[in-house]
């Protein structure tokens, strides 16, 4: 029996050989190129610190006094290309003293709304007020009405806030009413901001 011998090297037609060689060359080029331009990507943990201030008239928070720099969680030498972890301490926060909430009231009213109660309790907690911290409560009114009536109303407002804080175990060192003597604004459209109680320590 006579076995015919192919006229093609390796028994494969030349056009197919060229395609295979071209594909092999492209694959090799891609492997070499990817190795040559490979980047080492390493994760680094960054810590940021910032103070927060809560607006007295809404449940909105604003970041203030953000730390300008950052601190790498891993520093020092490397071992096998990986950073050597070192102890990470908390960043110092240069935020100003925490501002306790300012509580606002309706015209002629000294009752605390559920929203204002939440504002007070959340504020003292966020400012980390301890139960033995002496708190000073000062009530204010707008300029509407007689001075004598405003004095009484401002004191009632301060007493409402003081009673709430005492009920939760906080120490109230001073309760007083200032009437309309110390307005925060003289703008008629914003006069409601003067009907307030301020809490300080």
C-alpha positions as CSV (number, residue, x, y, z in Angstrom):
1,X,0.0,0.0,0.0
2,X,1.4,3.4,-1.0
3,X,0.8,6.3,1.4
4,X,0.7,9.7,-0.4
5,X,3.1,12.3,1.0
6,X,1.7,15.8,1.6
7,X,3.3,18.6,-0.3
8,X,2.9,20.8,2.8
9,X,5.4,21.0,5.7
10,X,3.9,19.4,8.8
11,X,0.9,18.4,6.6
12,X,-0.6,22.0,7.0
13,X,-1.2,24.4,4.2
14,X,1.0,27.5,4.1
15,X,-1.8,30.1,4.6
16,X,-2.9,28.3,7.8
17,X,0.7,28.1,9.0
18,X,1.1,31.9,8.5
19,X,-2.0,32.7,10.5
20,X,-0.9,30.4,13.3
21,X,2.6,32.0,13.4
22,X,1.1,35.5,13.3
23,X,-1.3,34.7,16.2
24,X,1.6,33.2,18.2
25,X,3.7,36.2,17.6
26,X,0.9,38.6,18.7
27,X,0.3,36.6,21.9
28,X,4.0,36.6,22.8
29,X,4.2,40.3,22.2
30,X,1.2,41.0,24.4
31,X,2.7,38.9,27.2
32,X,6.1,40.6,27.0
33,X,4.5,44.1,26.8
34,X,2.3,43.5,29.7
35,X,5.2,42.3,31.9
36,X,7.3,45.3,30.9
37,X,4.6,47.8,31.7
38,X,3.1,46.1,34.8
39,X,2.4,48.5,37.7
40,X,2.6,47.5,41.3
41,X,-0.7,48.7,42.9
42,X,-0.7,48.7,46.7
43,X,-3.5,49.7,49.0
44,X,-2.8,52.2,51.7
45,X,-5.2,53.2,54.5
46,X,-5.6,56.9,55.1
47,X,-7.2,58.4,58.1
48,X,-9.0,61.8,58.2
49,X,-10.4,63.6,61.1
50,X,-12.9,66.4,61.3
51,X,-15.1,68.1,63.7
52,X,-18.9,68.4,63.1
53,X,-21.3,71.1,64.0
54,X,-25.1,70.6,64.1
55,X,-27.3,73.4,62.9
56,X,-29.8,74.4,65.6
57,X,-32.7,74.7,63.2
58,X,-32.4,71.5,61.3
59,X,-30.9,68.0,61.4
60,X,-28.1,69.0,59.1
61,X,-24.4,68.5,59.9
62,X,-21.5,70.3,58.4
63,X,-17.9,69.2,58.5
64,X,-15.6,71.8,59.9
65,X,-11.9,72.2,60.5
66,X,-10.9,69.2,58.5
67,X,-7.3,68.0,59.1
68,X,-5.3,69.2,56.2
69,X,-2.8,66.3,56.1
70,X,-3.3,62.6,56.3
71,X,-1.5,59.8,58.1
72,X,-0.5,56.6,56.5
73,X,-1.5,53.5,58.4
74,X,1.6,51.7,57.2
75,X,5.0,53.3,57.2
76,X,8.6,52.5,57.6
77,X,10.6,49.9,55.6
78,X,9.4,47.2,53.4
79,X,9.7,43.5,53.4
80,X,9.4,41.7,50.1
81,X,7.9,44.8,48.6
82,X,5.1,45.0,51.2
83,X,4.9,47.8,53.7
84,X,5.7,46.9,57.3
85,X,2.7,47.8,59.5
86,X,3.4,50.1,62.4
87,X,1.1,51.2,65.2
88,X,-1.5,53.7,64.1
89,X,-2.5,56.3,66.7
90,X,-5.6,58.4,66.3
91,X,-5.1,61.8,64.6
92,X,-5.4,64.9,66.8
93,X,-8.5,66.9,66.0
94,X,-8.0,70.6,66.2
95,X,-11.8,71.2,66.2
96,X,-13.2,74.0,68.3
97,X,-15.2,73.3,71.4
98,X,-18.4,71.6,70.6
99,X,-21.3,74.0,70.4
100,X,-24.4,73.0,72.4
101,X,-27.7,73.3,70.7
102,X,-29.8,76.5,70.7
103,X,-33.5,75.7,71.3
104,X,-36.1,77.9,69.6
105,X,-39.7,78.5,70.6
106,X,-43.0,79.6,69.1
107,X,-44.2,83.1,69.8
108,X,-45.5,83.4,73.4
109,X,-44.7,79.7,74.1
110,X,-42.4,78.0,76.5
111,X,-43.2,74.3,75.7
112,X,-40.6,72.1,74.2
113,X,-41.6,70.2,71.0
114,X,-40.5,66.6,70.5
115,X,-38.1,67.9,67.9
116,X,-36.5,70.3,70.3
117,X,-36.3,67.7,73.0
118,X,-34.4,65.4,70.6
119,X,-32.2,68.3,69.6
120,X,-31.2,69.0,73.2
121,X,-30.5,65.3,74.1
122,X,-28.6,64.6,70.9
123,X,-26.6,67.8,71.3
124,X,-25.4,67.1,74.9
125,X,-24.5,63.6,73.9
126,X,-22.5,64.7,70.9
127,X,-20.7,67.2,72.9
128,X,-19.9,64.5,75.5
129,X,-21.4,66.4,78.4
130,X,-21.0,64.3,81.5
131,X,-23.8,64.2,84.1
132,X,-21.7,66.2,86.6
133,X,-20.8,69.0,84.1
134,X,-22.5,72.2,85.4
135,X,-24.7,73.6,82.7
136,X,-26.0,77.2,82.4
137,X,-29.4,77.7,80.8
138,X,-30.4,81.2,79.6
139,X,-33.8,82.0,78.1
140,X,-34.5,84.8,75.6
141,X,-37.5,86.3,73.8
142,X,-38.0,88.6,70.8
143,X,-38.8,92.3,71.4
144,X,-42.6,91.8,70.8
145,X,-44.6,92.4,74.0
146,X,-44.0,94.1,77.3
147,X,-40.6,93.8,78.9
148,X,-42.1,92.4,82.1
149,X,-43.9,89.7,80.2
150,X,-40.8,88.9,78.1
151,X,-38.8,88.5,81.3
152,X,-41.2,86.0,82.7
153,X,-41.5,84.1,79.4
154,X,-37.7,83.9,79.0
155,X,-37.4,82.4,82.5
156,X,-40.1,79.9,81.7
157,X,-38.3,78.8,78.6
158,X,-35.1,78.3,80.5
159,X,-36.9,76.3,83.2
160,X,-38.4,74.0,80.5
161,X,-35.0,73.2,79.2
162,X,-33.5,72.8,82.7
163,X,-36.3,70.5,83.8
164,X,-35.7,68.2,80.8
165,X,-31.9,68.1,81.4
166,X,-32.5,67.4,85.1
167,X,-34.9,64.6,84.3
168,X,-32.0,62.9,82.4
169,X,-29.6,63.3,85.2
170,X,-27.7,66.4,84.0
171,X,-26.5,69.0,86.5
172,X,-28.0,72.4,86.0
173,X,-26.0,75.1,87.7
174,X,-27.9,78.2,86.5
175,X,-31.3,79.0,85.1
176,X,-32.2,82.6,84.2
177,X,-34.2,84.6,81.8
178,X,-32.8,87.5,79.9
179,X,-36.0,88.8,78.3
180,X,-35.4,90.6,75.0
181,X,-32.1,92.2,76.0
182,X,-29.7,90.1,73.9
183,X,-31.2,89.6,70.4
184,X,-29.2,87.6,67.8
185,X,-30.8,89.5,65.0
186,X,-32.7,92.8,64.4
187,X,-34.0,91.6,61.0
188,X,-37.8,91.6,61.2
189,X,-37.9,88.6,58.9
190,X,-35.8,86.6,61.3
191,X,-37.0,87.8,64.6
192,X,-38.1,84.3,65.5
193,X,-34.4,83.4,66.1
194,X,-34.4,85.6,69.2
195,X,-37.0,83.3,70.9
196,X,-34.5,80.9,72.1
197,X,-32.7,79.1,75.0
198,X,-29.0,78.9,75.0
199,X,-27.1,76.1,76.9
200,X,-23.5,76.6,77.9
201,X,-21.1,74.8,80.2
